[in-house]
């Protein structure tokens, strides 16, 4: 999902999720004068350094990491 074209609601939610990651120890993707995770996250979103995916757009490897293996695919075999 291109965040430049996304609405403000989506951009704010993505920045909030990124701020949580930063608070949990993720490395910032930008040099910033601020030490506040929310300010750093907003800067990362504004500079286009954050990728966001809707659940249907998630790459398979990320989908499994986030939600576990797709059990419906196993039951069809």
HTML snippet that shows the backbone in 3Dmol.js (N, CA, C, O; Angstrom):
<script src="https://3Dmol.org/build/3Dmol-min.js"></script>
<div id="view" style="width:600px;height:400px;position:relative"></div>
<script>
const pdb = `
ATOM      1  N   UNK A   1       0.848  -1.166   0.000  1.00  0.00           N
ATOM      2  CA  UNK A   1       0.000   0.000   0.000  1.00  0.00           C
ATOM      3  C   UNK A   1       0.896   1.231   0.000  1.00  0.00           C
ATOM      4  O   UNK A   1       1.821   1.340   0.805  1.00  0.00           O
ATOM      5  N   UNK A   2       0.623   2.122  -0.877  1.00  0.00           N
ATOM      6  CA  UNK A   2       1.377   3.360  -0.959  1.00  0.00           C
ATOM      7  C   UNK A   2       0.808   4.350   0.056  1.00  0.00           C
ATOM      8  O   UNK A   2      -0.325   4.811  -0.087  1.00  0.00           O
ATOM      9  N   UNK A   3       1.594   4.673   1.074  1.00  0.00           N
ATOM     10  CA  UNK A   3       1.100   5.559   2.122  1.00  0.00           C
ATOM     11  C   UNK A   3       0.960   7.000   1.657  1.00  0.00           C
ATOM     12  O   UNK A   3       0.238   7.779   2.279  1.00  0.00           O
ATOM     13  N   UNK A   4       1.640   7.368   0.571  1.00  0.00           N
ATOM     14  CA  UNK A   4       1.482   8.718   0.040  1.00  0.00           C
ATOM     15  C   UNK A   4       0.054   8.932  -0.460  1.00  0.00           C
ATOM     16  O   UNK A   4      -0.469  10.045  -0.404  1.00  0.00           O
ATOM     17  N   UNK A   5      -0.568   7.869  -0.946  1.00  0.00           N
ATOM     18  CA  UNK A   5      -1.924   7.956  -1.483  1.00  0.00           C
ATOM     19  C   UNK A   5      -2.975   7.557  -0.459  1.00  0.00           C
ATOM     20  O   UNK A   5      -4.169   7.740  -0.696  1.00  0.00           O
ATOM     21  N   UNK A   6      -2.548   7.014   0.680  1.00  0.00           N
ATOM     22  CA  UNK A   6      -3.489   6.577   1.705  1.00  0.00           C
ATOM     23  C   UNK A   6      -4.064   7.784   2.435  1.00  0.00           C
ATOM     24  O   UNK A   6      -3.479   8.867   2.454  1.00  0.00           O
ATOM     25  N   UNK A   7      -5.212   7.563   3.024  1.00  0.00           N
ATOM     26  CA  UNK A   7      -5.847   8.629   3.795  1.00  0.00           C
ATOM     27  C   UNK A   7      -5.117   8.876   5.108  1.00  0.00           C
ATOM     28  O   UNK A   7      -4.268   8.088   5.527  1.00  0.00           O
ATOM     29  N   UNK A   8      -5.464   9.974   5.737  1.00  0.00           N
ATOM     30  CA  UNK A   8      -4.832  10.360   6.996  1.00  0.00           C
ATOM     31  C   UNK A   8      -5.051   9.293   8.074  1.00  0.00           C
ATOM     32  O   UNK A   8      -4.145   9.029   8.864  1.00  0.00           O
ATOM     33  N   UNK A   9      -6.221   8.685   8.118  1.00  0.00           N
ATOM     34  CA  UNK A   9      -6.517   7.662   9.116  1.00  0.00           C
ATOM     35  C   UNK A   9      -5.527   6.502   9.016  1.00  0.00           C
ATOM     36  O   UNK A   9      -5.009   6.039  10.033  1.00  0.00           O
ATOM     37  N   UNK A  10      -5.267   6.040   7.815  1.00  0.00           N
ATOM     38  CA  UNK A  10      -4.336   4.931   7.603  1.00  0.00           C
ATOM     39  C   UNK A  10      -2.924   5.353   7.995  1.00  0.00           C
ATOM     40  O   UNK A  10      -2.216   4.599   8.663  1.00  0.00           O
ATOM     41  N   UNK A  11      -2.516   6.527   7.593  1.00  0.00           N
ATOM     42  CA  UNK A  11      -1.166   7.011   7.907  1.00  0.00           C
ATOM     43  C   UNK A  11      -0.958   7.134   9.414  1.00  0.00           C
ATOM     44  O   UNK A  11       0.106   6.780   9.920  1.00  0.00           O
ATOM     45  N   UNK A  12      -1.964   7.633  10.136  1.00  0.00           N
ATOM     46  CA  UNK A  12      -1.864   7.768  11.588  1.00  0.00           C
ATOM     47  C   UNK A  12      -1.771   6.395  12.237  1.00  0.00           C
ATOM     48  O   UNK A  12      -0.979   6.203  13.159  1.00  0.00           O
ATOM     49  N   UNK A  13      -2.562   5.445  11.775  1.00  0.00           N
ATOM     50  CA  UNK A  13      -2.519   4.096  12.337  1.00  0.00           C
ATOM     51  C   UNK A  13      -1.186   3.416  12.071  1.00  0.00           C
ATOM     52  O   UNK A  13      -0.657   2.734  12.950  1.00  0.00           O
ATOM     53  N   UNK A  14      -0.641   3.585  10.891  1.00  0.00           N
ATOM     54  CA  UNK A  14       0.657   2.994  10.567  1.00  0.00           C
ATOM     55  C   UNK A  14       1.741   3.620  11.442  1.00  0.00           C
ATOM     56  O   UNK A  14       2.611   2.914  11.951  1.00  0.00           O
ATOM     57  N   UNK A  15       1.692   4.938  11.618  1.00  0.00           N
ATOM     58  CA  UNK A  15       2.679   5.607  12.473  1.00  0.00           C
ATOM     59  C   UNK A  15       2.551   5.139  13.919  1.00  0.00           C
ATOM     60  O   UNK A  15       3.561   4.971  14.602  1.00  0.00           O
ATOM     61  N   UNK A  16       1.332   4.925  14.392  1.00  0.00           N
ATOM     62  CA  UNK A  16       1.128   4.441  15.763  1.00  0.00           C
ATOM     63  C   UNK A  16       1.707   3.039  15.935  1.00  0.00           C
ATOM     64  O   UNK A  16       2.349   2.748  16.944  1.00  0.00           O
ATOM     65  N   UNK A  17       1.479   2.177  14.954  1.00  0.00           N
ATOM     66  CA  UNK A  17       2.043   0.825  15.026  1.00  0.00           C
ATOM     67  C   UNK A  17       3.565   0.875  14.992  1.00  0.00           C
ATOM     68  O   UNK A  17       4.226   0.126  15.711  1.00  0.00           O
ATOM     69  N   UNK A  18       4.119   1.745  14.169  1.00  0.00           N
ATOM     70  CA  UNK A  18       5.574   1.867  14.090  1.00  0.00           C
ATOM     71  C   UNK A  18       6.132   2.427  15.398  1.00  0.00           C
ATOM     72  O   UNK A  18       7.198   1.999  15.842  1.00  0.00           O
ATOM     73  N   UNK A  19       5.434   3.374  16.018  1.00  0.00           N
ATOM     74  CA  UNK A  19       5.885   3.927  17.302  1.00  0.00           C
ATOM     75  C   UNK A  19       5.937   2.818  18.354  1.00  0.00           C
ATOM     76  O   UNK A  19       6.859   2.783  19.169  1.00  0.00           O
ATOM     77  N   UNK A  20       4.955   1.910  18.341  1.00  0.00           N
ATOM     78  CA  UNK A  20       4.987   0.773  19.268  1.00  0.00           C
ATOM     79  C   UNK A  20       6.218  -0.094  19.023  1.00  0.00           C
ATOM     80  O   UNK A  20       6.869  -0.540  19.968  1.00  0.00           O
ATOM     81  N   UNK A  21       6.534  -0.329  17.751  1.00  0.00           N
ATOM     82  CA  UNK A  21       7.729  -1.120  17.434  1.00  0.00           C
ATOM     83  C   UNK A  21       8.984  -0.435  17.958  1.00  0.00           C
ATOM     84  O   UNK A  21       9.869  -1.090  18.509  1.00  0.00           O
ATOM     85  N   UNK A  22       9.063   0.868  17.790  1.00  0.00           N
ATOM     86  CA  UNK A  22      10.227   1.612  18.271  1.00  0.00           C
ATOM     87  C   UNK A  22      10.325   1.537  19.797  1.00  0.00           C
ATOM     88  O   UNK A  22      11.418   1.398  20.344  1.00  0.00           O
ATOM     89  N   UNK A  23       9.196   1.627  20.473  1.00  0.00           N
ATOM     90  CA  UNK A  23       9.204   1.524  21.942  1.00  0.00           C
ATOM     91  C   UNK A  23       9.644   0.147  22.416  1.00  0.00           C
ATOM     92  O   UNK A  23      10.174  -0.003  23.517  1.00  0.00           O
ATOM     93  N   UNK A  24       9.420  -0.860  21.572  1.00  0.00           N
ATOM     94  CA  UNK A  24       9.814  -2.231  21.929  1.00  0.00           C
ATOM     95  C   UNK A  24      11.251  -2.538  21.511  1.00  0.00           C
ATOM     96  O   UNK A  24      11.712  -3.668  21.670  1.00  0.00           O
ATOM     97  N   UNK A  25      11.950  -1.555  20.987  1.00  0.00           N
ATOM     98  CA  UNK A  25      13.363  -1.741  20.693  1.00  0.00           C
ATOM     99  C   UNK A  25      13.764  -1.788  19.232  1.00  0.00           C
ATOM    100  O   UNK A  25      14.940  -1.995  18.932  1.00  0.00           O
ATOM    101  N   UNK A  26      12.830  -1.604  18.314  1.00  0.00           N
ATOM    102  CA  UNK A  26      13.179  -1.589  16.890  1.00  0.00           C
ATOM    103  C   UNK A  26      14.092  -0.399  16.601  1.00  0.00           C
ATOM    104  O   UNK A  26      13.968   0.658  17.220  1.00  0.00           O
ATOM    105  N   UNK A  27      15.000  -0.585  15.663  1.00  0.00           N
ATOM    106  CA  UNK A  27      15.932   0.484  15.294  1.00  0.00           C
ATOM    107  C   UNK A  27      15.237   1.497  14.387  1.00  0.00           C
ATOM    108  O   UNK A  27      14.541   1.113  13.447  1.00  0.00           O
ATOM    109  N   UNK A  28      15.421   2.785  14.666  1.00  0.00           N
ATOM    110  CA  UNK A  28      14.841   3.806  13.787  1.00  0.00           C
ATOM    111  C   UNK A  28      15.456   3.736  12.390  1.00  0.00           C
ATOM    112  O   UNK A  28      16.614   3.354  12.224  1.00  0.00           O
ATOM    113  N   UNK A  29      14.666   4.109  11.399  1.00  0.00           N
ATOM    114  CA  UNK A  29      15.128   4.108  10.010  1.00  0.00           C
ATOM    115  C   UNK A  29      15.596   5.486   9.568  1.00  0.00           C
ATOM    116  O   UNK A  29      15.997   5.665   8.418  1.00  0.00           O
ATOM    117  N   UNK A  30      15.548   6.466  10.474  1.00  0.00           N
ATOM    118  CA  UNK A  30      15.964   7.834  10.163  1.00  0.00           C
ATOM    119  C   UNK A  30      16.829   8.377  11.293  1.00  0.00           C
ATOM    120  O   UNK A  30      16.759   7.926  12.436  1.00  0.00           O
ATOM    121  N   UNK A  31      17.642   9.358  10.934  1.00  0.00           N
ATOM    122  CA  UNK A  31      18.347  10.145  11.950  1.00  0.00           C
ATOM    123  C   UNK A  31      17.373  11.235  12.370  1.00  0.00           C
ATOM    124  O   UNK A  31      16.826  11.945  11.527  1.00  0.00           O
ATOM    125  N   UNK A  32      17.161  11.363  13.658  1.00  0.00           N
ATOM    126  CA  UNK A  32      16.197  12.340  14.136  1.00  0.00           C
ATOM    127  C   UNK A  32      16.741  13.064  15.355  1.00  0.00           C
ATOM    128  O   UNK A  32      17.458  12.487  16.173  1.00  0.00           O
ATOM    129  N   UNK A  33      16.389  14.330  15.461  1.00  0.00           N
ATOM    130  CA  UNK A  33      16.768  15.074  16.668  1.00  0.00           C
ATOM    131  C   UNK A  33      15.884  14.655  17.831  1.00  0.00           C
ATOM    132  O   UNK A  33      16.267  14.793  18.992  1.00  0.00           O
ATOM    133  N   UNK A  34      14.706  14.146  17.516  1.00  0.00           N
ATOM    134  CA  UNK A  34      13.764  13.736  18.550  1.00  0.00           C
ATOM    135  C   UNK A  34      14.112  12.349  19.081  1.00  0.00           C
ATOM    136  O   UNK A  34      14.627  11.497  18.356  1.00  0.00           O
ATOM    137  N   UNK A  35      13.823  12.147  20.340  1.00  0.00           N
ATOM    138  CA  UNK A  35      13.979  10.805  20.920  1.00  0.00           C
ATOM    139  C   UNK A  35      12.618  10.180  21.174  1.00  0.00           C
ATOM    140  O   UNK A  35      12.535   9.074  21.709  1.00  0.00           O
ATOM    141  N   UNK A  36      11.551  10.872  20.798  1.00  0.00           N
ATOM    142  CA  UNK A  36      10.192  10.387  21.024  1.00  0.00           C
ATOM    143  C   UNK A  36       9.803   9.425  19.908  1.00  0.00           C
ATOM    144  O   UNK A  36       9.882   9.774  18.730  1.00  0.00           O
ATOM    145  N   UNK A  37       9.382   8.212  20.273  1.00  0.00           N
ATOM    146  CA  UNK A  37       9.020   7.219  19.251  1.00  0.00           C
ATOM    147  C   UNK A  37       7.938   7.702  18.286  1.00  0.00           C
ATOM    148  O   UNK A  37       8.008   7.411  17.092  1.00  0.00           O
ATOM    149  N   UNK A  38       6.950   8.426  18.779  1.00  0.00           N
ATOM    150  CA  UNK A  38       5.875   8.888  17.895  1.00  0.00           C
ATOM    151  C   UNK A  38       6.410   9.871  16.851  1.00  0.00           C
ATOM    152  O   UNK A  38       6.032   9.795  15.681  1.00  0.00           O
ATOM    153  N   UNK A  39       7.276  10.786  17.259  1.00  0.00           N
ATOM    154  CA  UNK A  39       7.838  11.755  16.316  1.00  0.00           C
ATOM    155  C   UNK A  39       8.716  11.059  15.281  1.00  0.00           C
ATOM    156  O   UNK A  39       8.690  11.414  14.102  1.00  0.00           O
ATOM    157  N   UNK A  40       9.483  10.084  15.712  1.00  0.00           N
ATOM    158  CA  UNK A  40      10.340   9.336  14.781  1.00  0.00           C
ATOM    159  C   UNK A  40       9.478   8.550  13.801  1.00  0.00           C
ATOM    160  O   UNK A  40       9.767   8.518  12.605  1.00  0.00           O
ATOM    161  N   UNK A  41       8.424   7.917  14.303  1.00  0.00           N
ATOM    162  CA  UNK A  41       7.535   7.131  13.437  1.00  0.00           C
ATOM    163  C   UNK A  41       6.870   8.015  12.388  1.00  0.00           C
ATOM    164  O   UNK A  41       6.779   7.632  11.222  1.00  0.00           O
ATOM    165  N   UNK A  42       6.410   9.178  12.789  1.00  0.00           N
ATOM    166  CA  UNK A  42       5.783  10.103  11.833  1.00  0.00           C
ATOM    167  C   UNK A  42       6.794  10.519  10.771  1.00  0.00           C
ATOM    168  O   UNK A  42       6.458  10.581   9.588  1.00  0.00           O
ATOM    169  N   UNK A  43       8.011  10.802  11.174  1.00  0.00           N
ATOM    170  CA  UNK A  43       9.060  11.185  10.214  1.00  0.00           C
ATOM    171  C   UNK A  43       9.313  10.038   9.236  1.00  0.00           C
ATOM    172  O   UNK A  43       9.463  10.273   8.037  1.00  0.00           O
ATOM    173  N   UNK A  44       9.363   8.799   9.735  1.00  0.00           N
ATOM    174  CA  UNK A  44       9.579   7.642   8.858  1.00  0.00           C
ATOM    175  C   UNK A  44       8.446   7.498   7.842  1.00  0.00           C
ATOM    176  O   UNK A  44       8.693   7.219   6.668  1.00  0.00           O
ATOM    177  N   UNK A  45       7.209   7.689   8.291  1.00  0.00           N
ATOM    178  CA  UNK A  45       6.065   7.597   7.385  1.00  0.00           C
ATOM    179  C   UNK A  45       6.126   8.718   6.350  1.00  0.00           C
ATOM    180  O   UNK A  45       5.915   8.471   5.163  1.00  0.00           O
ATOM    181  N   UNK A  46       6.411   9.939   6.784  1.00  0.00           N
ATOM    182  CA  UNK A  46       6.477  11.075   5.862  1.00  0.00           C
ATOM    183  C   UNK A  46       7.571  10.909   4.806  1.00  0.00           C
ATOM    184  O   UNK A  46       7.422  11.370   3.675  1.00  0.00           O
ATOM    185  N   UNK A  47       8.673  10.246   5.181  1.00  0.00           N
ATOM    186  CA  UNK A  47       9.773  10.046   4.231  1.00  0.00           C
ATOM    187  C   UNK A  47       9.580   8.797   3.371  1.00  0.00           C
ATOM    188  O   UNK A  47      10.428   8.485   2.535  1.00  0.00           O
ATOM    189  N   UNK A  48       8.478   8.085   3.569  1.00  0.00           N
ATOM    190  CA  UNK A  48       8.181   6.918   2.745  1.00  0.00           C
ATOM    191  C   UNK A  48       9.019   5.699   3.066  1.00  0.00           C
ATOM    192  O   UNK A  48       9.216   4.843   2.204  1.00  0.00           O
ATOM    193  N   UNK A  49       9.515   5.601   4.286  1.00  0.00           N
ATOM    194  CA  UNK A  49      10.390   4.490   4.665  1.00  0.00           C
ATOM    195  C   UNK A  49       9.642   3.310   5.256  1.00  0.00           C
ATOM    196  O   UNK A  49      10.247   2.277   5.541  1.00  0.00           O
ATOM    197  N   UNK A  50       8.336   3.447   5.444  1.00  0.00           N
ATOM    198  CA  UNK A  50       7.533   2.396   6.059  1.00  0.00           C
ATOM    199  C   UNK A  50       6.609   1.802   5.001  1.00  0.00           C
ATOM    200  O   UNK A  50       5.942   2.526   4.263  1.00  0.00           O
ATOM    201  N   UNK A  51       6.581   0.484   4.940  1.00  0.00           N
ATOM    202  CA  UNK A  51       5.652  -0.214   4.058  1.00  0.00           C
ATOM    203  C   UNK A  51       4.470  -0.688   4.879  1.00  0.00           C
ATOM    204  O   UNK A  51       4.640  -1.153   6.006  1.00  0.00           O
ATOM    205  N   UNK A  52       3.294  -0.577   4.332  1.00  0.00           N
ATOM    206  CA  UNK A  52       2.100  -1.059   5.003  1.00  0.00           C
ATOM    207  C   UNK A  52       1.366  -2.008   4.060  1.00  0.00           C
ATOM    208  O   UNK A  52       1.357  -1.822   2.844  1.00  0.00           O
ATOM    209  N   UNK A  53       0.763  -3.012   4.644  1.00  0.00           N
ATOM    210  CA  UNK A  53       0.033  -3.999   3.861  1.00  0.00           C
ATOM    211  C   UNK A  53      -1.344  -4.212   4.461  1.00  0.00           C
ATOM    212  O   UNK A  53      -1.496  -4.240   5.682  1.00  0.00           O
ATOM    213  N   UNK A  54      -2.347  -4.362   3.610  1.00  0.00           N
ATOM    214  CA  UNK A  54      -3.626  -4.850   4.093  1.00  0.00           C
ATOM    215  C   UNK A  54      -3.452  -6.349   4.276  1.00  0.00           C
ATOM    216  O   UNK A  54      -2.535  -6.921   3.686  1.00  0.00           O
ATOM    217  N   UNK A  55      -4.293  -7.015   5.069  1.00  0.00           N
ATOM    218  CA  UNK A  55      -4.117  -8.454   5.259  1.00  0.00           C
ATOM    219  C   UNK A  55      -4.050  -9.241   3.944  1.00  0.00           C
ATOM    220  O   UNK A  55      -3.289 -10.204   3.843  1.00  0.00           O
ATOM    221  N   UNK A  56      -4.829  -8.846   2.949  1.00  0.00           N
ATOM    222  CA  UNK A  56      -4.815  -9.573   1.678  1.00  0.00           C
ATOM    223  C   UNK A  56      -3.549  -9.312   0.870  1.00  0.00           C
ATOM    224  O   UNK A  56      -3.214 -10.103  -0.012  1.00  0.00           O
ATOM    225  N   UNK A  57      -2.836  -8.217   1.150  1.00  0.00           N
ATOM    226  CA  UNK A  57      -1.618  -7.880   0.420  1.00  0.00           C
ATOM    227  C   UNK A  57      -0.358  -8.452   1.055  1.00  0.00           C
ATOM    228  O   UNK A  57       0.714  -8.412   0.450  1.00  0.00           O
ATOM    229  N   UNK A  58      -0.476  -8.983   2.268  1.00  0.00           N
ATOM    230  CA  UNK A  58       0.710  -9.475   2.965  1.00  0.00           C
ATOM    231  C   UNK A  58       1.399 -10.581   2.184  1.00  0.00           C
ATOM    232  O   UNK A  58       0.738 -11.507   1.714  1.00  0.00           O
ATOM    233  N   UNK A  59       2.708 -10.502   2.037  1.00  0.00           N
ATOM    234  CA  UNK A  59       3.441 -11.626   1.446  1.00  0.00           C
ATOM    235  C   UNK A  59       3.251 -12.874   2.315  1.00  0.00           C
ATOM    236  O   UNK A  59       3.079 -12.763   3.529  1.00  0.00           O
ATOM    237  N   UNK A  60       3.281 -14.031   1.712  1.00  0.00           N
ATOM    238  CA  UNK A  60       3.004 -15.289   2.417  1.00  0.00           C
ATOM    239  C   UNK A  60       3.882 -15.458   3.658  1.00  0.00           C
ATOM    240  O   UNK A  60       3.390 -15.860   4.712  1.00  0.00           O
ATOM    241  N   UNK A  61       5.166 -15.158   3.542  1.00  0.00           N
ATOM    242  CA  UNK A  61       6.063 -15.340   4.684  1.00  0.00           C
ATOM    243  C   UNK A  61       5.666 -14.441   5.854  1.00  0.00           C
ATOM    244  O   UNK A  61       5.718 -14.867   7.007  1.00  0.00           O
ATOM    245  N   UNK A  62       5.273 -13.213   5.566  1.00  0.00           N
ATOM    246  CA  UNK A  62       4.845 -12.309   6.634  1.00  0.00           C
ATOM    247  C   UNK A  62       3.487 -12.717   7.192  1.00  0.00           C
ATOM    248  O   UNK A  62       3.250 -12.589   8.394  1.00  0.00           O
ATOM    249  N   UNK A  63       2.600 -13.203   6.343  1.00  0.00           N
ATOM    250  CA  UNK A  63       1.281 -13.641   6.789  1.00  0.00           C
ATOM    251  C   UNK A  63       1.411 -14.784   7.787  1.00  0.00           C
ATOM    252  O   UNK A  63       0.739 -14.795   8.818  1.00  0.00           O
ATOM    253  N   UNK A  64       2.290 -15.757   7.474  1.00  0.00           N
ATOM    254  CA  UNK A  64       2.488 -16.876   8.390  1.00  0.00           C
ATOM    255  C   UNK A  64       3.118 -16.414   9.695  1.00  0.00           C
ATOM    256  O   UNK A  64       2.755 -16.910  10.761  1.00  0.00           O
ATOM    257  N   UNK A  65       4.059 -15.469   9.631  1.00  0.00           N
ATOM    258  CA  UNK A  65       4.691 -14.963  10.845  1.00  0.00           C
ATOM    259  C   UNK A  65       3.677 -14.221  11.713  1.00  0.00           C
ATOM    260  O   UNK A  65       3.737 -14.297  12.940  1.00  0.00           O
ATOM    261  N   UNK A  66       2.753 -13.509  11.085  1.00  0.00           N
ATOM    262  CA  UNK A  66       1.778 -12.720  11.832  1.00  0.00           C
ATOM    263  C   UNK A  66       0.608 -13.550  12.334  1.00  0.00           C
ATOM    264  O   UNK A  66       0.140 -13.354  13.456  1.00  0.00           O
ATOM    265  N   UNK A  67       0.132 -14.480  11.505  1.00  0.00           N
ATOM    266  CA  UNK A  67      -1.101 -15.180  11.823  1.00  0.00           C
ATOM    267  C   UNK A  67      -0.947 -16.684  11.975  1.00  0.00           C
ATOM    268  O   UNK A  67      -1.918 -17.368  12.298  1.00  0.00           O
ATOM    269  N   UNK A  68       0.244 -17.216  11.751  1.00  0.00           N
ATOM    270  CA  UNK A  68       0.457 -18.653  11.808  1.00  0.00           C
ATOM    271  C   UNK A  68       0.143 -19.285  10.467  1.00  0.00           C
ATOM    272  O   UNK A  68      -0.329 -18.612   9.550  1.00  0.00           O
ATOM    273  N   UNK A  69       0.411 -20.597  10.352  1.00  0.00           N
ATOM    274  CA  UNK A  69       0.158 -21.272   9.073  1.00  0.00           C
ATOM    275  C   UNK A  69      -1.320 -21.276   8.721  1.00  0.00           C
ATOM    276  O   UNK A  69      -2.183 -21.335   9.597  1.00  0.00           O
ATOM    277  N   UNK A  70      -1.597 -21.214   7.428  1.00  0.00           N
ATOM    278  CA  UNK A  70      -2.977 -21.234   6.941  1.00  0.00           C
ATOM    279  C   UNK A  70      -3.490 -22.649   7.008  1.00  0.00           C
ATOM    280  O   UNK A  70      -3.142 -23.482   6.171  1.00  0.00           O
ATOM    281  N   UNK A  71      -4.319 -22.931   8.002  1.00  0.00           N
ATOM    282  CA  UNK A  71      -4.821 -24.294   8.208  1.00  0.00           C
ATOM    283  C   UNK A  71      -5.844 -24.704   7.161  1.00  0.00           C
ATOM    284  O   UNK A  71      -6.036 -25.899   6.934  1.00  0.00           O
ATOM    285  N   UNK A  72      -6.511 -23.741   6.510  1.00  0.00           N
ATOM    286  CA  UNK A  72      -7.496 -24.093   5.496  1.00  0.00           C
ATOM    287  C   UNK A  72      -6.813 -24.735   4.292  1.00  0.00           C
ATOM    288  O   UNK A  72      -7.399 -25.605   3.647  1.00  0.00           O
ATOM    289  N   UNK A  73      -5.577 -24.321   3.974  1.00  0.00           N
ATOM    290  CA  UNK A  73      -4.826 -24.903   2.858  1.00  0.00           C
ATOM    291  C   UNK A  73      -4.441 -26.345   3.172  1.00  0.00           C
ATOM    292  O   UNK A  73      -4.419 -27.186   2.274  1.00  0.00           O
ATOM    293  N   UNK A  74      -4.140 -26.637   4.427  1.00  0.00           N
ATOM    294  CA  UNK A  74      -3.767 -27.982   4.801  1.00  0.00           C
ATOM    295  C   UNK A  74      -4.954 -28.930   4.768  1.00  0.00           C
ATOM    296  O   UNK A  74      -4.803 -30.104   4.431  1.00  0.00           O
ATOM    297  N   UNK A  75      -6.146 -28.425   5.119  1.00  0.00           N
ATOM    298  CA  UNK A  75      -7.315 -29.299   5.157  1.00  0.00           C
ATOM    299  C   UNK A  75      -7.820 -29.639   3.769  1.00  0.00           C
ATOM    300  O   UNK A  75      -8.548 -30.619   3.612  1.00  0.00           O
ATOM    301  N   UNK A  76      -7.454 -28.850   2.740  1.00  0.00           N
ATOM    302  CA  UNK A  76      -7.886 -29.116   1.382  1.00  0.00           C
ATOM    303  C   UNK A  76      -7.081 -30.230   0.741  1.00  0.00           C
ATOM    304  O   UNK A  76      -7.534 -30.813  -0.244  1.00  0.00           O
ATOM    305  N   UNK A  77      -5.902 -30.549   1.263  1.00  0.00           N
ATOM    306  CA  UNK A  77      -5.035 -31.547   0.626  1.00  0.00           C
ATOM    307  C   UNK A  77      -5.493 -32.945   0.892  1.00  0.00           C
ATOM    308  O   UNK A  77      -4.870 -33.898   0.425  1.00  0.00           O
TER     309      UNK A  77
END
`;
const viewer = $3Dmol.createViewer("view");
viewer.addModel(pdb, "pdb");
viewer.setStyle({}, {cartoon: {color: "spectrum"}});
viewer.zoomTo();
viewer.render();
</script>
